[in-house]
């Protein structure tokens, strides 16, 4: 779906990519992605997130070997982590998941808008929750929770169209 508004066009056209070229993701682009992530809203502006960027090919390969279905060949990954205790505000501690979700979506959309491809790797998060040694191997402190793993790179496939979307019928409560 095309749209004249560039933000909506990015939302409608973005898709997950699972096969990447060997082309490295430029450091400048990774920095912009992190800036986009940190521009996300957060409860009471507490910003409970931390980011881990992995571009080292050997480290990425070792991570893939530790994960079932870890066969994504992306040359870069960003892990979005949350630290529920990072907030001095007791109420804001309950919203780190929403905060990290907003940061993750910003990364995905910014990557698309910059010509990068991405894939949110949900099984990697589950694997890290089950086996904390993976988190330790990457160097993520125990007090942080891995919220999202995002594979990044340049697509090795040409997509003819955006993947189909499930039709949702919203419920409206109007007064």
C-alpha positions in Angstrom: 0.0 0.0 0.0 1.4 3.4 -0.9 0.5 6.5 1.0 1.4 10.2 0.4 2.5 10.6 4.0 6.0 9.2 4.4 5.5 8.0 7.9 2.4 6.1 7.0 4.1 4.8 3.8 6.9 3.4 6.0 4.4 1.7 8.3 2.4 0.2 5.5 5.4 -0.9 3.3 7.8 -2.3 6.0 8.2 -6.0 6.1 10.4 -8.5 7.9 13.4 -9.8 6.0 15.1 -13.1 6.8 17.9 -13.3 4.2 20.6 -10.7 4.1 23.6 -9.8 2.0 27.1 -9.7 3.6 27.2 -5.9 3.2 27.9 -4.3 6.6 25.5 -1.9 8.1 27.2 1.5 8.3 28.0 2.7 11.8 26.3 6.1 11.1 23.1 4.3 10.3 23.2 2.3 13.5 23.8 5.5 15.4 20.7 7.0 13.8 18.7 3.9 14.6 19.7 4.3 18.3 18.7 8.0 18.2 15.3 7.0 16.8 14.9 4.4 19.5 15.7 7.0 22.2 13.2 9.4 20.7 10.4 7.0 21.7 8.0 8.1 24.4 8.4 6.5 27.8 6.3 6.6 31.0 7.1 9.7 33.0 10.1 10.1 30.6 12.1 7.5 32.6 13.6 5.9 29.5 14.3 2.5 31.1 16.0 1.1 28.0 19.5 0.0 27.2 20.7 -1.0 23.7 23.3 -3.6 22.7 24.6 -3.4 19.1 26.4 -6.4 17.7 28.3 -6.1 14.4 31.1 -8.5 15.1 30.7 -11.5 12.7 32.2 -14.0 15.1 30.1 -12.8 18.0 26.9 -13.0 15.9 27.8 -16.5 14.7 28.3 -17.6 18.3 25.0 -16.2 19.3 23.3 -17.9 16.3 24.7 -21.3 17.4 23.2 -20.9 20.9 19.7 -20.2 19.5 17.3 -22.7 17.9 16.2 -21.3 14.6 19.2 -18.9 14.9 19.9 -19.0 11.2 19.4 -15.4 10.4 22.5 -14.2 8.5 22.1 -10.5 9.3 25.4 -8.6 9.6 24.1 -6.6 12.6 21.7 -6.9 15.5 20.3 -4.5 18.0 19.0 -5.9 21.3 16.6 -3.7 23.2 16.8 -4.3 26.9 14.8 -2.9 29.7 15.7 -2.2 33.3 12.6 -2.0 35.4 14.6 -0.7 38.3 16.1 2.2 36.3 13.3 4.5 37.2 13.2 6.5 40.4 9.5 6.7 40.0 7.7 3.6 41.4 4.8 3.9 39.1 6.9 4.1 35.9 8.7 0.8 36.8 5.6 -1.0 35.6 5.8 0.4 32.1 9.2 -0.6 30.8 7.7 -3.2 28.4 5.6 -0.5 26.7 8.5 1.9 26.7 10.9 -0.7 25.1 8.1 -1.7 22.6 7.9 1.9 21.4 11.7 2.1 21.0 11.7 -1.2 19.1 9.0 0.0 16.7 11.0 3.2 16.1 14.1 1.2 15.2 12.1 -1.0 12.8 10.5 1.9 11.0 13.6 4.1 10.9 15.6 1.1 9.4 13.0 0.8 6.7 13.1 4.5 5.9 16.9 4.3 5.6 16.9 1.4 3.1 17.8 -1.2 5.7 15.9 -4.4 6.3 15.0 -5.8 9.7 13.4 -8.7 11.4 12.1 -8.9 15.0 13.4 -12.2 16.3 11.0 -13.2 19.0 12.3 -16.7 19.6 15.7 -15.2 20.5 14.1 -13.3 23.4 12.4 -16.5 24.6 15.6 -18.4 24.4 17.5 -15.8 26.4 14.8 -15.9 29.1 15.2 -19.7 29.3 19.0 -19.7 29.2 20.5 -16.7 30.9 24.0 -17.8 29.8 23.2 -16.4 26.4 22.5 -13.0 28.0 25.7 -13.3 30.0 27.7 -14.2 26.9 26.6 -11.0 25.2 27.4 -9.0 28.4 23.9 -8.0 29.4 23.7 -7.4 33.2 21.3 -9.6 35.1 19.1 -6.7 36.1 18.2 -6.0 32.5 15.6 -7.9 30.6 16.0 -8.6 26.9 12.9 -7.2 25.3 13.6 -7.4 21.6 16.3 -8.8 19.2 16.3 -7.0 15.8 18.3 -8.4 12.9 19.5 -5.7 10.5 21.1 -5.6 7.1 20.5 -5.3 3.4 18.0 -7.7 1.8 19.3 -10.6 -0.3 15.8 -11.1 -1.7 13.6 -8.9 -3.9 10.1 -8.7 -2.6 7.3 -8.0 -5.0 4.8 -6.9 -2.4 4.2 -6.4 1.2 3.2 -9.5 3.1 -0.6 -9.9 3.6 -2.1 -8.4 6.7 -4.8 -9.9 8.9 -8.1 -8.1 8.5 -9.1 -6.6 11.9 -12.5 -5.4 12.6 -12.2 -2.7 15.3 -14.9 -2.2 17.9 -16.0 1.4 18.3 -17.7 2.8 21.3 -19.1 6.1 20.3 -21.1 8.5 22.3 
